[in-house]
């Protein structure tokens, strides 16, 4: 469950083996769980997460996420030494354990369907999202043609119109709205004229 799992500990932290990952390749990446974690945004929450990691001897993290997850990882990394010092001071871990776990290695992977991170051609999740969008478009196109109706399809993407733009191009959409290019005044008349053609 992401950072929630680190903070809560217990059964949330377990070793992945062949059995736990078999038959998940066809599922979405969120099969490992995802959660917004308010506790991790606080030092107290990060202290609990550090304690849980040290208990399991984990000093390597692979963080897959967007802006919030990667920002959290950077803060966690920068605080790591101080968190261990605090755990030693509070008697929760020994100095020897702190020395053994003194360095936290983090690999950050951009996992965002929005494809809105610089430094990468395509973020993890974008291709899967486009694939799902095209499946939906294929399914409703026949219905739209059969009933001679216009269908409106809204896709995710937050402040980034990449998914809308690429799926609009791939599906031959007649009209498209993306946040990077807001519609001009009078767009309704122009759209009706275009559809009328």
Secondary structure, 3 states (H helix, E strand, C coil): CCHHHHHHCHHHCCCCCHHHHCCCCCCCHHHHCCCCCCHHHCHHHHHHHHHHHHHCCCCEEEEEECHHHHHHHHHHHHHHHHHHHHHHHCCCCCHHHHHHCCCCEEEEEEECCCCCCCCCCCCECHHHHHHHHHHHHHHHHHHHHHHCCCCCCCCCCCCCCHHHHHHHHHHCCCCCCECCECCCCCHHHHHHHHHHC
